[in-house]
Amino acid sequence: MNNPKQPLIIRLASKLLNPRGLDKPQKLHDAVNNKLILITGASFGIGEETAKHLAKAGAIVLLVARSADKLQAVADDIQKAGGRAFIYPTDLSKPEHAKAVAEQILAEHGHVDIVLNNAGKSIRRSIAMSENRFQDFERTMAINYLGPVQLILALLPSMRARKSGHIINISTWGVKMPAGGRWAAYQASKGAFDTWLRSVSVEIKQDGIATTSIYPAIVYTRMSAPTPWMHKLPGMTTEDASHVIERAIIEKPYDISPEWLGIGQVTSVLFPTPVRKYLEFVFKLSKDSEASINSAKH
Ligand SMILES: NC(=O)c1ccc[n+]([C@@H]2O[C@H](COP(=O)([O-])OP(=O)(O)OC[C@H]3O[C@@H](n4cnc5c(N)ncnc54)[C@H](OP(=O)(O)O)[C@@H]3O)[C@@H](O)[C@H]2O)c1
């Protein structure tokens, strides 16, 4: 889901405000040709686009998500274009399924070179509307934290034995900033995995395993679409996001963030009270989206 109709000024701002992506496709081929790359959330959005790019560059992509028909369609597109793709329809919010799919993949392919932890669920809903919705907090923790933890726990022994591997996490810019209103379920769960991986990273670096955490702001996908103002702001297309992931694969940096995020972090440390007041002001000014109100009725 890209946004070609945006005004030129927004498109220019998008280029300036978002992390730089890979600009030399030949480098990608050299880095991923014949590599086994497991991509979670490969049925839509960032995961789908990245799977297609990596397969085109010669990777063998292992596609995980719940929607079997959509995964099959992505794999068919890849195979028609001459690429290699295998599908693993799985609900990663169930830890036992996350473990089973990791074991199946290792049994069928022997190892995994790169894991792109990308599957996720976003909820933007005020706490007043969440009072009877404990399930919002359970399901975001299940897919954004516990499922990926179990998946990676099951893959780590093989990576450690081979002294090689790269885990790339699609985090979110919000986990580096003071949390804004309406994001309690999403931010807490994304923050939990972000912290988990950064702690684990210190240990597995000694075993030859790299991690990269990517902190995107807005990406134009079905995830951000229910909050319509997001698609009017500068952001990344799924293609832009894929190029950022491709750069992560080649350069293996510890962290990829938009340049302005560092300034935001310093500001929030130096001026905590005005930043808090600003967040309260934004909360008062904004509303729960129609989509959030409607889905809370079910
Ligand atoms: N869009 C943004 O503005 C934005 C900004 C910052 C970070 N991110 C992060 O980027 C990542 C990708 O998001 P996106 O924007 O590409 O969203 P998306 O288009 O909604 O894709 C989410 C993917 O996750 C999969 N998924 C969801 N629940 C799952 C489950 N229980 N088990 C297995 N797979 C599951 C979905 O597939 P199925 O429904 O088929 O299972 C889908 O393939 C997420 O981690 C998100 O937090 C997005």
The ligand as an SDF file (V2000), in Angstrom:
LIG
                    3D

 48 52  0  0  0  0  0  0  0  0999 V2000
    2.9870    0.4880    9.4310 N   0  0  0  0  0  0  0  0  0  0  0  0
    3.6340    1.2920   10.2550 C   0  0  0  0  0  0  0  0  0  0  0  0
    3.4040    2.5260   10.2660 O   0  0  0  0  0  0  0  0  0  0  0  0
    4.6820    0.7360   11.1870 C   0  0  0  0  0  0  0  0  0  0  0  0
    5.4890    1.6320   11.8890 C   0  0  0  0  0  0  0  0  0  0  0  0
    6.4610    1.1380   12.7670 C   0  0  0  0  0  0  0  0  0  0  0  0
    6.6330   -0.2260   12.8920 C   0  0  0  0  0  0  0  0  0  0  0  0
    5.8370   -1.0960   12.2010 N   0  0  0  0  0  0  0  0  0  0  0  0
    6.0290   -2.5220   12.4090 C   0  0  0  0  0  0  0  0  0  0  0  0
    6.2340   -3.1250   11.1370 O   0  0  0  0  0  0  0  0  0  0  0  0
    5.8560   -4.5070   11.1900 C   0  0  0  0  0  0  0  0  0  0  0  0
    5.0570   -4.8680    9.9380 C   0  0  0  0  0  0  0  0  0  0  0  0
    3.8760   -4.1130    9.9240 O   0  0  0  0  0  0  0  0  0  0  0  0
    3.0960   -3.6960    8.5910 P   0  0  0  0  0  0  0  0  0  0  0  0
    2.9160   -2.2280    8.6740 O   0  0  0  0  0  0  0  0  0  0  0  0
    3.7220   -4.3170    7.3860 O   0  0  0  0  0  0  0  0  0  0  0  0
    1.6790   -4.3470    8.9100 O   0  0  0  0  0  0  0  0  0  0  0  0
    0.7140   -5.3460    8.1130 P   0  0  0  0  0  0  0  0  0  0  0  0
    0.6550   -4.9700    6.6890 O   0  0  0  0  0  0  0  0  0  0  0  0
   -0.5320   -5.3730    8.9030 O   0  0  0  0  0  0  0  0  0  0  0  0
    1.4710   -6.7350    8.2460 O   0  0  0  0  0  0  0  0  0  0  0  0
    1.5490   -7.4200    9.4760 C   0  0  0  0  0  0  0  0  0  0  0  0
    1.9820   -8.8410    9.1940 C   0  0  0  0  0  0  0  0  0  0  0  0
    2.0280   -9.5550   10.4380 O   0  0  0  0  0  0  0  0  0  0  0  0
    1.3330  -10.7880   10.2640 C   0  0  0  0  0  0  0  0  0  0  0  0
    0.7520  -11.2480   11.5220 N   0  0  0  0  0  0  0  0  0  0  0  0
   -0.0890  -10.5580   12.3410 C   0  0  0  0  0  0  0  0  0  0  0  0
   -0.4880  -11.3320   13.3670 N   0  0  0  0  0  0  0  0  0  0  0  0
    0.1390  -12.5340   13.1900 C   0  0  0  0  0  0  0  0  0  0  0  0
    0.1230  -13.7470   13.9150 C   0  0  0  0  0  0  0  0  0  0  0  0
   -0.6220  -13.9040   15.0270 N   0  0  0  0  0  0  0  0  0  0  0  0
    0.8840  -14.7780   13.4670 N   0  0  0  0  0  0  0  0  0  0  0  0
    1.6230  -14.6600   12.3310 C   0  0  0  0  0  0  0  0  0  0  0  0
    1.6790  -13.5190   11.6080 N   0  0  0  0  0  0  0  0  0  0  0  0
    0.9330  -12.4790   12.0310 C   0  0  0  0  0  0  0  0  0  0  0  0
    0.2380  -10.4650    9.2380 C   0  0  0  0  0  0  0  0  0  0  0  0
   -0.1750  -11.6340    8.5510 O   0  0  0  0  0  0  0  0  0  0  0  0
   -1.5260  -12.4610    8.8210 P   0  0  0  0  0  0  0  0  0  0  0  0
   -2.6100  -11.4720    9.1350 O   0  0  0  0  0  0  0  0  0  0  0  0
   -1.6950  -13.1970    7.5420 O   0  0  0  0  0  0  0  0  0  0  0  0
   -1.1930  -13.3580    9.9650 O   0  0  0  0  0  0  0  0  0  0  0  0
    1.0110   -9.5680    8.2810 C   0  0  0  0  0  0  0  0  0  0  0  0
    1.7120  -10.3460    7.3270 O   0  0  0  0  0  0  0  0  0  0  0  0
    5.1010   -4.6820   12.5170 C   0  0  0  0  0  0  0  0  0  0  0  0
    5.9300   -5.3320   13.4480 O   0  0  0  0  0  0  0  0  0  0  0  0
    4.8350   -3.2490   12.9680 C   0  0  0  0  0  0  0  0  0  0  0  0
    4.7540   -3.1470   14.3790 O   0  0  0  0  0  0  0  0  0  0  0  0
    4.8780   -0.6500   11.3410 C   0  0  0  0  0  0  0  0  0  0  0  0
  1  2  1  0
  2  3  2  0
  2  4  1  0
  4  5  1  0
  4 48  2  0
  5  6  2  0
  6  7  1  0
  7  8  2  0
  8  9  1  0
  8 48  1  0
  9 10  1  0
  9 46  1  0
 10 11  1  0
 11 12  1  0
 11 44  1  0
 12 13  1  0
 13 14  1  0
 14 15  2  0
 14 16  1  0
 14 17  1  0
 17 18  1  0
 18 19  2  0
 18 20  1  0
 18 21  1  0
 21 22  1  0
 22 23  1  0
 23 24  1  0
 23 42  1  0
 24 25  1  0
 25 26  1  0
 25 36  1  0
 26 27  1  0
 26 35  1  0
 27 28  2  0
 28 29  1  0
 29 30  1  0
 29 35  2  0
 30 31  1  0
 30 32  2  0
 32 33  1  0
 33 34  2  0
 34 35  1  0
 36 37  1  0
 36 42  1  0
 37 38  1  0
 38 39  2  0
 38 40  1  0
 38 41  1  0
 42 43  1  0
 44 45  1  0
 44 46  1  0
 46 47  1  0
M  CHG  2   8   1  16  -1
M  END
$$$$
